[in-house]
Amino acid sequence: MHESRLDGSKIAVIGSGISGLAAAWALSKKYQVTVFESNNYLGGHANTAVCSHEGERFVTDTGFIVFNDRNYPHLNMLFDHLKVPIENSNMSFSASFPQRDLEYSGGDLRGLFAQKRNLLRPYFWRMLIDIARFYRKSEEYMRRDLDNVSIGQLLTLQRITAPRF
Ligand SMILES: Cc1cc2nc3c(=O)[nH]c(=O)nc-3n(C[C@H](O)[C@H](O)[C@H](O)COP(=O)(O)OP(=O)(O)OC[C@H]3O[C@@H](n4cnc5c(N)ncnc54)[C@H](O)[C@@H]3O)c2cc1C
């Protein structure tokens, strides 16, 4: 952006996600910025939901949750500059389907088979085989430098369909 072109200009930023807010914040030091947001809250996908259950209050980040030093240099700088507090986190995954009485978590065998009956569920085994195949094959595709292939396309290529729980 050429500053001379922007001097005295009014700038409209559409959207108050992290991109819009960061751009608006940076530009607002010099220019008159107006942020337009169609939602009734700021932040876009970066959102924290507060709910209560049986008298207990739960605070859950529904969108942006984790980042790391290696892949987020600019976001790190922004957080440092704004003194945004951060906490260490470990990435984990778990799923619960109460209507099917099915639960599992990723990471290790204990989590996958926390419900012993998962050992006897053919569709569960099929899902695990599909996941292993997906990882194996996807690495192969990445080595072939297929940068523009979406996850959906990779799934179709490997004929992987959603498990029928
Ligand atoms: C469930 C979930 C978990 C995620 N977890 C992570 C994570 O752990 N780590 C990570 O790095 N990323 C994560 N992401 C991705 C990350 O949240 C997004 O990449 C990032 O927040 C996108 O920011 P953005 O500003 O580009 O867009 P958005 O956050 O989508 O913001 C766009 C904003 O523009 C507004 N808007 C759109 N059109 C208009 C219009 N015409 N007029 C006015 N306003 C408009 C929208 O309402 C929205 O507020 C997650 C995303 C989701 C959905």
The ligand as an SDF file (V2000), in Angstrom:
LIG
                    3D

 53 58  0  0  0  0  0  0  0  0999 V2000
  -14.2770  -24.6660   14.8720 C   0  0  0  0  0  0  0  0  0  0  0  0
  -13.0290  -23.9320   14.4130 C   0  0  0  0  0  0  0  0  0  0  0  0
  -11.8370  -24.1210   15.1020 C   0  0  0  0  0  0  0  0  0  0  0  0
  -10.6750  -23.4630   14.6800 C   0  0  0  0  0  0  0  0  0  0  0  0
   -9.5240  -23.6320   15.3920 N   0  0  0  0  0  0  0  0  0  0  0  0
   -8.3980  -23.0140   14.9930 C   0  0  0  0  0  0  0  0  0  0  0  0
   -7.2050  -23.1490   15.7360 C   0  0  0  0  0  0  0  0  0  0  0  0
   -7.1740  -23.7970   16.7740 O   0  0  0  0  0  0  0  0  0  0  0  0
   -6.0910  -22.5440   15.2700 N   0  0  0  0  0  0  0  0  0  0  0  0
   -6.1010  -21.8040   14.1200 C   0  0  0  0  0  0  0  0  0  0  0  0
   -5.0540  -21.2860   13.7450 O   0  0  0  0  0  0  0  0  0  0  0  0
   -7.2330  -21.6350   13.4170 N   0  0  0  0  0  0  0  0  0  0  0  0
   -8.3720  -22.2220   13.8260 C   0  0  0  0  0  0  0  0  0  0  0  0
   -9.5140  -22.0590   13.1110 N   0  0  0  0  0  0  0  0  0  0  0  0
   -9.4610  -21.2160   11.9350 C   0  0  0  0  0  0  0  0  0  0  0  0
   -9.4580  -19.7470   12.3780 C   0  0  0  0  0  0  0  0  0  0  0  0
  -10.4430  -19.5640   13.3680 O   0  0  0  0  0  0  0  0  0  0  0  0
   -9.7620  -18.9060   11.1500 C   0  0  0  0  0  0  0  0  0  0  0  0
   -8.8000  -19.1680   10.1520 O   0  0  0  0  0  0  0  0  0  0  0  0
   -9.6820  -17.4200   11.4610 C   0  0  0  0  0  0  0  0  0  0  0  0
  -10.3810  -17.0940   12.6440 O   0  0  0  0  0  0  0  0  0  0  0  0
  -10.2500  -16.7000   10.2530 C   0  0  0  0  0  0  0  0  0  0  0  0
  -10.1880  -15.3360   10.4970 O   0  0  0  0  0  0  0  0  0  0  0  0
  -10.6780  -14.3280    9.4120 P   0  0  0  0  0  0  0  0  0  0  0  0
  -10.6140  -12.9610   10.0130 O   0  0  0  0  0  0  0  0  0  0  0  0
   -9.9200  -14.5300    8.1530 O   0  0  0  0  0  0  0  0  0  0  0  0
  -12.1710  -14.7400    9.0630 O   0  0  0  0  0  0  0  0  0  0  0  0
  -13.4550  -14.8850   10.0210 P   0  0  0  0  0  0  0  0  0  0  0  0
  -13.0670  -15.1510   11.4350 O   0  0  0  0  0  0  0  0  0  0  0  0
  -14.3470  -15.8300    9.3150 O   0  0  0  0  0  0  0  0  0  0  0  0
  -14.0730  -13.4290    9.9890 O   0  0  0  0  0  0  0  0  0  0  0  0
  -14.7970  -12.9510    8.9120 C   0  0  0  0  0  0  0  0  0  0  0  0
  -15.7910  -11.9470    9.4790 C   0  0  0  0  0  0  0  0  0  0  0  0
  -16.3610  -11.2250    8.4060 O   0  0  0  0  0  0  0  0  0  0  0  0
  -17.7460  -11.0690    8.6170 C   0  0  0  0  0  0  0  0  0  0  0  0
  -18.3390  -10.8410    7.3150 N   0  0  0  0  0  0  0  0  0  0  0  0
  -18.3100  -11.6510    6.2390 C   0  0  0  0  0  0  0  0  0  0  0  0
  -18.9320  -11.0630    5.1940 N   0  0  0  0  0  0  0  0  0  0  0  0
  -19.3550   -9.8520    5.6260 C   0  0  0  0  0  0  0  0  0  0  0  0
  -20.0450   -8.7900    5.0150 C   0  0  0  0  0  0  0  0  0  0  0  0
  -20.4170   -8.8460    3.7130 N   0  0  0  0  0  0  0  0  0  0  0  0
  -20.3270   -7.6930    5.7570 N   0  0  0  0  0  0  0  0  0  0  0  0
  -19.9370   -7.6310    7.0440 C   0  0  0  0  0  0  0  0  0  0  0  0
  -19.2720   -8.5970    7.6850 N   0  0  0  0  0  0  0  0  0  0  0  0
  -18.9770   -9.7100    6.9820 C   0  0  0  0  0  0  0  0  0  0  0  0
  -18.1410  -12.3720    9.2720 C   0  0  0  0  0  0  0  0  0  0  0  0
  -19.3550  -12.2560    9.9670 O   0  0  0  0  0  0  0  0  0  0  0  0
  -16.9510  -12.6080   10.2150 C   0  0  0  0  0  0  0  0  0  0  0  0
  -17.1400  -11.9900   11.4690 O   0  0  0  0  0  0  0  0  0  0  0  0
  -10.6980  -22.6380   13.5360 C   0  0  0  0  0  0  0  0  0  0  0  0
  -11.9180  -22.4350   12.8560 C   0  0  0  0  0  0  0  0  0  0  0  0
  -13.0690  -23.0580   13.2950 C   0  0  0  0  0  0  0  0  0  0  0  0
  -14.3540  -22.8210   12.5520 C   0  0  0  0  0  0  0  0  0  0  0  0
  1  2  1  0
  2  3  1  0
  2 52  2  0
  3  4  2  0
  4  5  1  0
  4 50  1  0
  5  6  2  0
  6  7  1  0
  6 13  1  0
  7  8  2  0
  7  9  1  0
  9 10  1  0
 10 11  2  0
 10 12  1  0
 12 13  2  0
 13 14  1  0
 14 15  1  0
 14 50  1  0
 15 16  1  0
 16 17  1  0
 16 18  1  0
 18 19  1  0
 18 20  1  0
 20 21  1  0
 20 22  1  0
 22 23  1  0
 23 24  1  0
 24 25  2  0
 24 26  1  0
 24 27  1  0
 27 28  1  0
 28 29  2  0
 28 30  1  0
 28 31  1  0
 31 32  1  0
 32 33  1  0
 33 34  1  0
 33 48  1  0
 34 35  1  0
 35 36  1  0
 35 46  1  0
 36 37  1  0
 36 45  1  0
 37 38  2  0
 38 39  1  0
 39 40  1  0
 39 45  2  0
 40 41  1  0
 40 42  2  0
 42 43  1  0
 43 44  2  0
 44 45  1  0
 46 47  1  0
 46 48  1  0
 48 49  1  0
 50 51  2  0
 51 52  1  0
 52 53  1  0
M  END
$$$$
